[in-house]
Structures are given as structure tokens and as C-alpha cells.
């Protein structure tokens, strides 16, 4: 039954204004007929009059309170005329009017209360919907913020791990590889290509270039002109020495003359600055517009700073190693490093049974020459002899400044005959060299002692000592000559 009432109410809601007035007027017609019949036949007039409450109720439901007030007024006038025309008592009229007024008041109060409650309910529902919308937006914002923070955490974690890896890296090639691989995996831009150029700090020329993308490994073959220092983007970074960010290269007035086939749409590049010196640059590019954000540029700057520190660390490491192994004046190995290498070569030669010879070389009368022409000229002589030694032997051989004006050379896989030929060639080259001192041509000579390894030698010192004895023999015999160690000296 409730379902039928709801359906009836829904049908009433669908009625137009004309149909509503017809229903109200139709319900008033029987009340009018009943009232008229009661008046004509002396029936109870109140029964007919109270039938007018039905159209009043329908008017409230279908038309509203204003129309009901008008209708009630009309009914009150008609009732008064009817009652007065038949001489009905005043209490009858008063009772009808009181009932009509009470009916109207009750319906008015009900509709007002219902309207307020409906308004409050609607307002509460709207506020609830707004709260739901705010919560949804706040959740989406929190989700986006969480994702952005996760990306930041991943990126800076990668930066931290890179810093740890670079701290244990002592080769420039390894630094470059770690940098470019980490950057490509950190940014992961669709269609992104990542490049690193490293320059020779002494002459400012390109020394190392790497290009990496999704479809190419660590290689340089893809669009090599973009790795060149003359590329407009690279040239801009090198000239300005500051980061470059481009969201749409086609609309950037600074780079309008770039050929279409070599044009990129988005680009971020940063310099590797060692103080005021440009060590290189890192560049990220994409064929899509707006592929990078300002945050990407800031993070790339962090990578550039880390790369700069790592490259300087590698350079300092190699300088330290060089200072520990290379003589500052001549560029030859220092004694301590040389003896360690000689010791290793002795073990190898004895194990694999191949020849090994060592030479001790001394510049004749060097102290007298040094006192006569000064230490600067003396240093020039030492550097000249050192260069002759390096030019006269192979890459696998070892050359050392043994101390003062004394040098030593280790000839790997070389028998005594071959060592004597090399020694004689060195002696002749030194004799042929002239040193210009204030317009005066001067020259020096060297004495050389040569020894060959045999199983009797157990350490580097004894091996070198035998060659040193041969050197003193050359000096005793008049200098400027090569002497071979005597067999008996091998067993001293």
C-alpha cells in the first residue's frame, strides 16, 4: 500500500498547474452542492460546509499556501453569505470559520516546518557533498605529493649512492660511465638522450665524449655532432658557464638557426666547473616539448657538482701517485718505486727463464760542470740525459733517476749483447748533444755499467749493485765508456 501511495504522490508531482487547479476545483464542487442542498432542505449545514476542508487540503498539497489562503477567503465569504441568508445561528458561522482558520494554520505550520527541515536537509547534504569533494581533492593532492616525494627520495638516493661509488673510483673513464648511467636511470625521460663532454683542462679541447640513450649503449656513434664543442647548445654552456634550460627549442630566439634534422625540442645542460675552470658539461635532451622541469635542472646541477668533485678527486689521486713514483725534474721513476718494479721483474724473469739486464749511468764530472755553469744549467743537463734514456728504450723497459746525476735502466727480456748495444747507443747520443751556455757550446759524457741477471741474484739491490760496480770500473778506465759486469762480480 505504501508503494501505491508513493506512486500516487509521484504522479501528483508530475501534474502541471492547470491540472492541479482542476483537481482542487473538482473537489470543491461536491462541497458546494452539499451545502446548497442542506440550505434548501433544512439539513445540517455544517456537514456540507466542513466538506470544503477537502479542497483546502488539496490546495495546500497541490497549489501552495498563498493559493490556499485565497481559496479559504472565498470559502469563508460564501459560507457567511449562505449562513446569513438562511438565518443560521452565529455560533454555526463561528464554528466553521474557526475550523477553517485552524485547518489553514495547521497546514501552514506543517509546510513551514517541512520546508525548513527540507532546506536544512538539503543544505546539510550539499555541505556533505562539498566535504566529500574537499576530501577527495585533499586525497588526490596528498597522493600527488606522496608520489612527488617518492620520486625525490629515489632521485636523491641515487645521488647519494653515486657519491659513494665515485668516492671509490680512481679512473676518469669510470667516473664518466658512472655519472652518465646514473643520470639516465634517474631521470628516465621518454625518448631522452644523455651526453657528457669532458675537456682537457690544459688546452680546452674535447678529450672525452659519451652519449647514452634507451636504444644505444655507452657509445658515441649516434649524432656525433651534438657531442662536439661547436654545437650551439654546448657552445652556449661553455661561453656562459651556467645551466641551460629549454622547454621548446623551436620558439627559443637564441637557437633559431639550427637545422631541423639536428634540432631537439627540450634540453637541460649544466657545466662541470672546477673553480673558474670548465672541466666539461652534462646534457639531457628529448624530442618532446616540456620534457624537463626546473626541478630537473636543479638536480642535474647537483650531479654536475658531484661530477666535478669526483673528477678533481681522480686528478688529485693521479697527481699524488705521480709524485710518489715520478721524479719532478726528469719525469723518470723515483728510486723506491723503481726498486719495487725491478724486484717484480726479477721474480718474473727467474720464473719464466727470460733475460734481464740492468744499467747504471752516471754523468761524468757533473759536479764540476754544475759548479762552473750553475744549477739551472745542471738541471737542464739532467733533463737532457733523462730524455735520451727514455727515447733509447722501449715502453716495457724501466728508467729511473737513481740519485743526483746517476740513472738506472732495466731492460726486460734483453740479453747482455742487446743491453751493451743499447748502452753504447745512449753513450753516443749524449756525446753528440751540445748545451748552449751564454753562447758557448758545451757537452757532457756518461759512463755506463751493465749487468745481466742470473740465479745468483735474490733481490733488486744485489742485482743493481753489480751494475754499479761495472759503472765504477768504467769511470776508473777513463769515463765516457760502457763496461760489462765481470762474471766474478755476479757472485760477490
Secondary structure in CASP SS format (residue, H / E / C, confidence):
PFRMAT SS
TARGET T0000
AUTHOR 0000-0000-0000
METHOD secondary structure of the structure
MODEL  1
X C 1.00
X H 1.00
X H 1.00
X H 1.00
X H 1.00
X H 1.00
X H 1.00
X H 1.00
X H 1.00
X H 1.00
X H 1.00
X H 1.00
X H 1.00
X C 1.00
X C 1.00
X C 1.00
X H 1.00
X H 1.00
X H 1.00
X H 1.00
X H 1.00
X H 1.00
X H 1.00
X H 1.00
X H 1.00
X H 1.00
X H 1.00
X H 1.00
X H 1.00
X H 1.00
X H 1.00
X H 1.00
X H 1.00
X H 1.00
X H 1.00
X H 1.00
X H 1.00
X H 1.00
X H 1.00
X H 1.00
X C 1.00
X C 1.00
X C 1.00
X C 1.00
X H 1.00
X H 1.00
X H 1.00
X H 1.00
X H 1.00
X H 1.00
X C 1.00
X H 1.00
X H 1.00
X H 1.00
X H 1.00
X H 1.00
X H 1.00
X H 1.00
X H 1.00
X H 1.00
X H 1.00
X H 1.00
X C 1.00
X C 1.00
X H 1.00
X H 1.00
X H 1.00
X H 1.00
X H 1.00
X H 1.00
X H 1.00
X H 1.00
X H 1.00
X H 1.00
X H 1.00
X H 1.00
X H 1.00
X H 1.00
X H 1.00
X H 1.00
X H 1.00
X H 1.00
X H 1.00
X H 1.00
X H 1.00
X C 1.00
X C 1.00
X C 1.00
X C 1.00
X H 1.00
X H 1.00
X H 1.00
X H 1.00
X H 1.00
X H 1.00
X H 1.00
X H 1.00
X H 1.00
X H 1.00
X H 1.00
X H 1.00
X H 1.00
X H 1.00
X H 1.00
X H 1.00
X H 1.00
X H 1.00
X H 1.00
X H 1.00
X H 1.00
X H 1.00
X H 1.00
X H 1.00
X H 1.00
X H 1.00
X H 1.00
X H 1.00
X H 1.00
X H 1.00
X H 1.00
X H 1.00
X H 1.00
X H 1.00
X H 1.00
X H 1.00
X H 1.00
X H 1.00
X H 1.00
X H 1.00
X H 1.00
X H 1.00
X H 1.00
X H 1.00
X H 1.00
X H 1.00
X H 1.00
X H 1.00
X H 1.00
X H 1.00
X H 1.00
X H 1.00
X H 1.00
X H 1.00
X H 1.00
X H 1.00
X H 1.00
X H 1.00
X H 1.00
X H 1.00
X H 1.00
X H 1.00
X H 1.00
X H 1.00
X H 1.00
X H 1.00
X H 1.00
X H 1.00
X H 1.00
X H 1.00
X H 1.00
X H 1.00
X H 1.00
X H 1.00
X H 1.00
X H 1.00
X H 1.00
X H 1.00
X C 1.00
X C 1.00
X C 1.00
X C 1.00
X H 1.00
X H 1.00
X H 1.00
X H 1.00
X H 1.00
X H 1.00
X H 1.00
X H 1.00
X H 1.00
X H 1.00
X H 1.00
X H 1.00
X H 1.00
X H 1.00
X H 1.00
X H 1.00
X C 1.00
X C 1.00
X C 1.00
X C 1.00
X C 1.00
X E 1.00
X E 1.00
X E 1.00
X E 1.00
X E 1.00
X E 1.00
X E 1.00
X E 1.00
X C 1.00
X C 1.00
X C 1.00
X C 1.00
X E 1.00
X E 1.00
X E 1.00
X E 1.00
X E 1.00
X E 1.00
X E 1.00
X E 1.00
X E 1.00
X C 1.00
X C 1.00
X E 1.00
X E 1.00
X E 1.00
X E 1.00
X C 1.00
X C 1.00
X C 1.00
X C 1.00
X H 1.00
X H 1.00
X H 1.00
X H 1.00
X C 1.00
X C 1.00
X C 1.00
X C 1.00
X H 1.00
X H 1.00
X H 1.00
X H 1.00
X H 1.00
X H 1.00
X H 1.00
X H 1.00
X H 1.00
X C 1.00
X C 1.00
X C 1.00
X E 1.00
X E 1.00
X E 1.00
X C 1.00
X C 1.00
X H 1.00
X H 1.00
X H 1.00
X C 1.00
X H 1.00
X H 1.00
X H 1.00
X C 1.00
X C 1.00
X C 1.00
X C 1.00
X H 1.00
X H 1.00
X H 1.00
X C 1.00
X C 1.00
X C 1.00
X E 1.00
X E 1.00
X E 1.00
X E 1.00
X E 1.00
X E 1.00
X E 1.00
X E 1.00
X E 1.00
X C 1.00
X C 1.00
X E 1.00
X E 1.00
X E 1.00
X E 1.00
X E 1.00
X E 1.00
X E 1.00
X E 1.00
X E 1.00
X E 1.00
X C 1.00
X C 1.00
X C 1.00
X C 1.00
X C 1.00
X C 1.00
X C 1.00
X H 1.00
X H 1.00
X H 1.00
X H 1.00
X H 1.00
X H 1.00
X H 1.00
X H 1.00
X H 1.00
X H 1.00
X H 1.00
X H 1.00
X H 1.00
X H 1.00
X H 1.00
X H 1.00
X H 1.00
X H 1.00
X H 1.00
X H 1.00
X H 1.00
X H 1.00
X H 1.00
X H 1.00
X H 1.00
X H 1.00
X H 1.00
X H 1.00
X H 1.00
X H 1.00
X H 1.00
X H 1.00
X E 1.00
X C 1.00
X C 1.00
X C 1.00
X C 1.00
X C 1.00
X C 1.00
X E 1.00
X C 1.00
X H 1.00
X H 1.00
X H 1.00
X H 1.00
X H 1.00
X H 1.00
X H 1.00
X H 1.00
X H 1.00
X H 1.00
X H 1.00
X H 1.00
X H 1.00
X H 1.00
X H 1.00
X H 1.00
X H 1.00
X H 1.00
X C 1.00
X C 1.00
X C 1.00
X E 1.00
X E 1.00
X E 1.00
X E 1.00
X E 1.00
X E 1.00
X E 1.00
X E 1.00
X C 1.00
X C 1.00
X H 1.00
X H 1.00
X H 1.00
X H 1.00
X H 1.00
X H 1.00
X H 1.00
X H 1.00
X C 1.00
X H 1.00
X H 1.00
X H 1.00
X H 1.00
X H 1.00
X H 1.00
X H 1.00
X H 1.00
X H 1.00
X H 1.00
X H 1.00
X H 1.00
X H 1.00
X H 1.00
X H 1.00
X H 1.00
X H 1.00
X H 1.00
X C 1.00
X C 1.00
X C 1.00
X C 1.00
X C 1.00
X E 1.00
X E 1.00
X E 1.00
X E 1.00
X E 1.00
X E 1.00
X C 1.00
X C 1.00
X E 1.00
X E 1.00
X E 1.00
X E 1.00
X E 1.00
X E 1.00
X E 1.00
X C 1.00
X C 1.00
X C 1.00
X H 1.00
X H 1.00
X H 1.00
X H 1.00
X H 1.00
X H 1.00
X H 1.00
X H 1.00
X H 1.00
X H 1.00
X H 1.00
X H 1.00
X H 1.00
X H 1.00
X H 1.00
X H 1.00
X H 1.00
X C 1.00
X C 1.00
X E 1.00
X E 1.00
X E 1.00
X C 1.00
X C 1.00
X E 1.00
X E 1.00
X E 1.00
X C 1.00
X C 1.00
X C 1.00
X E 1.00
X E 1.00
X E 1.00
X E 1.00
X E 1.00
X E 1.00
X E 1.00
X C 1.00
X C 1.00
X C 1.00
X C 1.00
X C 1.00
X C 1.00
X C 1.00
X H 1.00
X H 1.00
X H 1.00
X H 1.00
X H 1.00
X H 1.00
X H 1.00
X H 1.00
X H 1.00
X H 1.00
X H 1.00
X H 1.00
X H 1.00
X H 1.00
X H 1.00
X H 1.00
X H 1.00
X C 1.00
X C 1.00
X C 1.00
X C 1.00
X C 1.00
X E 1.00
X E 1.00
X E 1.00
X C 1.00
X C 1.00
X H 1.00
X H 1.00
X H 1.00
X H 1.00
X H 1.00
X C 1.00
END
